[in-house]
């Protein structure tokens, strides 16, 4: 596990819209991720509008994220979930499927989507990454979202969309 996370972004007065799609499966851990992400977003972007959408499990995250992207206009979307590896390959298959879908969505919509759907081996890893102070993937997800929102604000200034002749 890497401890080399990017630096915390500078606070922003942006009134960004941030959507969070989070699973209910492994609820204690995912709730901790959601709470940590929300706290960090509120600290870094006090004017942000944060909307949380809860889904049953990790497999439902991509379809809900796609629906959110089609029907709302978030500046960033954070996907939070936890898949615990078991004795079969099911967890690995779900993890790969979710990862692929999230990446394709981000590219297709040209919107920052933060992937923190964790595939872990045991409860110890889950506690460390979801409830820990030293490493907290919810906090990191919020920091990535803010970094990307700030980057995309700069990109929109540098590369404005062409005006329609209509």
N, C-alpha and C positions, 0 to 999 in steps of 0.2 A: 504494500500500500504506500502510495506516494504521499509525502507531506509537503511537497513543493507546489502548493496552490498559488495562483496569481495574487498579487497584492490586493488588498481591499480597495474598491473604487472610491473615488471622492464622492461625498454627498451631492445630491442634485435637487434642485427645486422643480424638476420636471413633473408634470402631471400625467405621467405615463399610466397606461392601462396594462396591468399584468394579470394574466390568467394562470391559475394553478390547477392542474388536473392530477388528482391524487387517489390512490386506491384505498379501499377500506380493509383489504386483506392484510394481515399482520398490523392491525390497527394501532396498537400502542406505539410501534416504531414509526409508522407513517405519520401518525398524529404529531409526533415529535418533530419529524422533518417539516411538516406543514407549519407548525408553530414557530420553529426556528427560521424558516424562510420568511414568514410573515413579519416576525420581529426585525429581521435584518433589512427587509424591504422598507418597512416603516422608518427605520433608523436612517437608511441611505436616501430614500425618496419619500419624505413625509407627505408629499402631495399625491402620491401614487394611488390609483384605484386598483384594489386587489380583489379579484373574484376567484373563489375556490369552487371547483366542481368535483364531487366525490363519485367514484365508480367502484363496483364490487371488487375487482382485482386488476392486476397489472395488464392482463390481456385486453381489457376494455379501455385502457388509457388512449391508445392511438385513435380509435374511432371517435371517442369523445373529443379529443384534441382536434381532429379534423372538423368535426361539427362546430366547435368553438371558432375555429379559423374561418369557416365559411359564413358564420352568422354574426360574428362580432369583430372588433378591430383591435386586438391586443397588440401592444408594442413588443411584448415578449410573452412566451408561454413556458411554464415550468411543469415538467412531468415528474411526479414523485410516487415511488412505490417500492415494494420490497418483495423479492422472490427468494424463497429459501430453497436451496438445493436439497433434493431428497435422494432416494435410492434409485429413482428412474431418471430418464433424460428430460422429463417434462419441464422442469425449471429452466434448463438450458435452452430448450426449444422456445419456450415463452419469452425468455430474455432476448434471444436472437431475433425473434419476430418483432418484438416491441422496439428494439434498437433500430432495426431496419426501417420499420414504418415511421418512427420519429425522424430519422435522418432524411428519408424521402420527402416527408412533409415539410421539413425546414427548408430544404432546397426548392421544392415546388412552390412554396408560398413566399420564399425570400423573407422569412421572419425568424428571429432568434427563438429557438426552442431548446430549453435546457433539459438534458436527459439525466435524471437522477433516479432511475428505476434500477435499484440495486439488486444484483444477483449475488447472494452470499451463502456461505457454507453453514453458518451456525449462529446461535443467539449471541455469542460473544462478539462476533463481527458486527451484528446488527446493533447491539448496544453501543459499541465503539463509534460507529459511523452515523447513527441516528440520534443518540442521546448523549454523545460525548462532548466535552468542552474543547478538547484538543483538535478533534476532527469532527465536523458536523456537516454532512452533505446537504442538509437543508439550508444552512447558513451559506455554504459555498454556492448552492444553486441560486440563491438570491443575489449574491455578489456577481456571478456570471451574468445573470439577467440584467443587472444594472450596467455592468461593463458593456454588454452588447447593445442595450438601449442607447447608451451614450455614443458608441461607435456608429450605430445606424443613424443617429441624429446628425453626426458629422458627414456621413456618406450622403444623406439626403441633401445637404447643403452643397456638397461637392459634385454630386451627380443628380441634379433635379430631374424629375420626370418631365418628358416633353409635354408641352401644352397641346391640347386638342384644338384642331381648326374648326370644330363644330360650332 
